[in-house]
Amino acid sequence: MRRRGAPGRREPRCSRRPRCTGADGGRVSDEDSGGVRGLRTWVADASARAGRLIDRVADEAVSAEEFEGATAELTTLRDLLDHDRALRAVVTVRLGALFAMRYATGHGTPEDRERAQRLLGEVRDPATATGEAATDQDRQWAALLLLMVASPTPGGPNGAAPDFWAVFDQSLRAEPGASATAAADVLALADEAGQLPLPPEVQGQLGQMRDLLSYMTRTDLSDPETLLGMLPADLPFSDELRTLLNLLTDLPAFPDSGPTGPAPDTAAADAATGTAPQPPDPAADDTLTGARLAALLGAMEAMRTGDPEAVTRLLQRLGGELDRMPDGPGPADEVQNLMRLALQIGGPIGGSHQDGAVARDQLRAVTEHYARQSASDPAAGEFAVAARAMTLLTEARAAEETESWAELTTLVGELDALERSTPAGHTFRPLVLLALGTTLNALGSHTGDSELIVRGITCQESALTGASADSLGIPETLLTSLRDGLHTTRAVLAEAPGQLPEHTPTPPDATADALFLSGLTATLRHAATRDPADLDNAIGELERFREHARQGRSPQLAAAGLWQLAENHRMRLARTGDPADEKAATDAAMESLQALAADVVLQTGPDHGLLAARSGADRGVQAAIRAASQGRVEEAVAALELGRALVLRAASTARAVPELLEARGHRELAEAWRSAAAHQDPESDALPRQLPSSLRRRALEALGPWEPDGALFATPTVAELKAGVARGEADALVYLLAGQSELPGMAIVVGPDIGTGVRALPLLSVAESGPLERYLDAAEARQRAAGSPSAVRAWEEALEELCDWATDAVVAPVITGVAERLATDEDRRRDRPGPPRIVLVPCGRLGIVPWHAPRLPAGAPHTHVCQIMVISYAASGRQFLDAVRRSPRPPRTAPVLVADPGMSLPHADLEVTALHRACYPQARLYGELYDPPVPPQAPGTPDDLLGVLDAGPSVLHIACHGSAGTSPTASALQLAHPGGGAEPGAGPHPGNLTVARLLDRATPEPATDDGPLVVLSACETDLSNRDHDEALTLTTAFLASGARDVVGSRWATRDSSAALMMAVFHHYLSVEGLSPVDALRAAQMWMLDPGRRAPESFDADLRAELAKGPVLDRTAAWAAFIHQGHPGPAGP
């Protein structure tokens, strides 16, 4: 029998429904009274209406209300037919059918099942009045209908299969022997129903049911293949049953769940106290059995579907089982271990680095659990090997993510040793080989050692040879894709195209992981064969993968898979020139960038976000260059905005999520988000009841991550950028893009007056970027040899060369061109007098270059770029728009000055003291000074400064040590130690205010529409040593935290020049009333002026310092500081 929407069930059609008439066929006799004739007519009409409803159930969804009317009518009729048993039997069959069908199609209740069983049971029982009057066919129909309610678990809505876990729980709750009794009852019903004149396919299904039940009553489960072969192909839960039978056959016995403590000591204690050991609790053992089976099936569901929420459902289920168990060793210990194992599945498929981190944290407990059991239980020893392999593989993945190659090499050695100690035939030897092979491939890919890669492939092939998908815990389609991928990779590495396996098309039910691997394998095959058919196969597989990705399946693969799909369409475009491929390539690339942005938002902190963003560091620039080269400026800008500054955007997005959720009607989800942010407990060791990423994933889905205008990932349009430039009283926003290999770089110019434009920049190609490379090398050498005069001289020479290169690369072709075009625009001159105002968004390593510092071409009336225009910088167009929306705060209203807490920067003391006396006498002081003008408010710890930010300062000036970390999120201001003591021996310095901590604050969206000016008079506060497309610096982090303007430094400044420049800057800001960007430009021009004079606000100490004659017009002295934020002049 087959229900609509539920494989394996079918309702009777009209031609074979229960009879509608009595023994005389429903004809009304002339001898009957009028009342009887009327009642018989009513029965016939009501039965016909019910029959039509029953027929509809087989073909369409029928509402509960439609059932209600029919059941009420037949119930009334049945009560009126005590005098006519034949008609009562007819009505009873039809009424029982309605209750049975309503229950089976998910619209009913347990009471419907009970009514159906009672009514249909009466029909089948000759001892009842109804049964005595029923015909044989009535009883046969009743048997067929009773099969529909044999399960105590109802069907899903509209005839869908019932929830598997409800059926599973019902089976676990069954009394001993109940299953055998139920099987015998069903077998009897099937035998009786089989006598009906049913269509051959229905008879065949009943025959299958009889054969299966008969086989199960005669045998045990020792031959699962025979049993599985008897299952109907469309039987509900056949996948789960097949998985369970195979796993129970292939896996070793579960370790004993008894106490895992030191047995001798326990026995001695029992003897001393006279206490007998407590007997095992049968209920707890049953619960443990259910938990083990649930863990096996739940793990396979997650692996089969690639759905991270399947892991969350499993954790919640196991957590519920744990709550029903007594504390202490034994079954509760085992369920906790199952939860830890479930977390290991969530790490790879969850797409969240926090999921992986939590899984890693729990692996040690898994290993210890099996180690305790292995002394007394050999099965635990086998599981201990699996736990060790999982631990090493997890550590290897973490080492690869963080690029800790020495650690990865060590882990290869440990896995090698584990492989040698694991004998052939060991249950988990395939897992050991897979872990070793995966780690060898990762190390070989980094080192370029093809022998390591081939050795890794050999290990993986050995693991997969002869292994079943169920024994490996993966779907069959994924196993096939893995084997094909390994064989293809081996043939490509050997440059042996004749050894390439044929492409194996994936079946319709292939998992997202299998489609991803199959698409990559076909792509690799095409690279070797150049056969168009291989490329078509790759595109087809990845297009199917895209549909899974849109449903949230295997999110960790989405960005990479969609990017490869875009690349494949582009390769086919090169061959065919088909515009459809051009559009498909662009669409897939944008979707990939969107998936990457979703990955970053899914992470729970800047460090994890950076790991996710790193995987697609250059994709936005690549997509933008391709779109811009074809004149599609709008798409180019969208690609840039999607693909860079992802961690900064994720930080601001996370603060906006609750409001966005509420706007879409998801109030409970919004409150859960706020609660999670307010109650984070990183020190908690409690086992989680859901994947850490679960809440963020549900929020992402609610906000429509795949919608073109989704609330989270909408990028600013060209029109919005033009409007922002106008609002900021600037003239142009200019994206600078580095080229790839020999290809030129590019500038994309957007402005309200000059429109949009694209220009190729040949000197920004990799081949022509020698000065940039030499500068990076010199800067690194200067950092390594701190204080070395020769290293400083070499760096300054490289800086001058870099500025000369910048003149030819960008200044001459772009910046001066913009300035000349604006100079001839009379409307622009009339509306916005003064020099041109340009906002630069330099992408990638171009963000290192001080674009305001290059010298102008020979013959120009000025020397440097900053003398002819106002230059501001932005991490992205979006962050620029955020800044221009904020209003300024008058500088003197609530200034805060922070001096170096370590008192190791003598010029910082001079700087802060002079600023307090000359510009901000009402300022609050933090930090340490030799002779403070007023007592400092506090030592100046990170918490002190974060509190200052929350209080809404007008100006926050920080003069202390700063550093660009190896990871951008580790870049920090070195402030006071919270305890007032020295730095601890290990771990991050608690006195450091890092980029990660700035971005990770649990603060809501700013309640005001204004923002402070933050001045970072410290070293390297607008510099990152890597991940340049993230533009992740202290400067941009303060902007993301709500600042309107930030001044930061590109390199270390250690002499009095910085103090003098900062004093001049604040003079122009607070005394002359200039905007921050104009005040910085004025200070730079003062530094360049050989006839400079001390501003009137300089005190005696500053004048004395200036009188010493420092060389201020060196590029290293005056060009270190840059501005980000609002690019316009001060308001009236």
Buried (B, 14 or more C-beta within 10 A) or exposed (E): BBBBBBBBBBBBBEEBBBBBBBEEEBEBEEEEEEEBBEBBEBBBEBBBBBBEBBBBBBEEBBEEEBBEEBBEBBBEBBEBBEEBBBBBBBBBBBBBBBBBBBBBBBBBEEEBBEBBBEBBBBBBBEEBEBBEBBBEBBBBBBBBBBBBBBBBBBBBEBBBBBBBBBBBBEBBEEEEEEEEEBBEBBBBBBEBBBBBEBBEEBBEBBEBBBEBBBEBEEEEEEEBEEBEEBBBEEBBBBBBBBBBBBBBBBBBEBBBBBBBEEEEEEEEEEEEEEEEEEEEBEEBEEBBBBBBBBBBBBBBBBBBBBBBBBBBBBBBBBBEBBEEBEEEBBBBBBBBBBBBBBBBBBBBBBBBBBBBBBBBEBBEBBBBBBBBBBEEBEBBBBBBBBBBBBBBBBBBBBBBBBEBBEBBBBBBEBBBEBBEEBEEEBBBBBBBBBBBBBBBBBBBBBBEEEEBBBBBBBBBBBBBEEBEBBBBBBBBBBBBBBBBBBBBBBBBBEEEEEEBBEBBEBEEEBBBBBBBBBBBBBBBBBBBBEBEEBBBBBBBBBBBBBEBBBBBBBBBBBBBBBBBBBBBBBBBBEEEEEEEBBEBBBBBBBBBBBBBBBBBBBBBBBBBBBBBBBBBBBBBBBBBBBBBBEEBBBBBBBBBBBBBBBBBBBBBBBBBBBEBBBEEEBEEBBEBBBEBBEEEEEEEEEBBBBBBBBBBBBBBBBBBBBEEEBBBBBBBBBEBBBBBBBBBBBBBBBBBBBBBEEBBBBBBBBBBBBEBBBBBBBBBBBEBBEBBEBBBEBBEBBBEBEEEEEBBEBBBEBBBBBBEBBBBBBBBBBBBBBBEBBEEBEEBEEEBEEBBBBBBBBBBBBBBBBBBBBBBEEEBEEEBBBBBBBBBBBBBBBBBBBBBBBEBBEBBEBBBBBBBBBEEBEBBBBBBBBBBBBBBEEBBBBBBBEEBBEEBBBBBBBBBBBEBBEEBBBBBBBBBBBBBBEBBBBBBBBBBBEEEEEEEEEEBBBBBBBBBBBBBEEBEEBEEEBBBBBBBBBBBBBBBBBBBBBBBBBBBBBBBBBBBBBBBBBBBBEBBBBBBBBBBBBBBBBBEBBBBBBBBBBBBBBBBEEEBEBBEBBBEBBEEBBEEEBEBBBBBBBBBBBBBBBBBBBEE
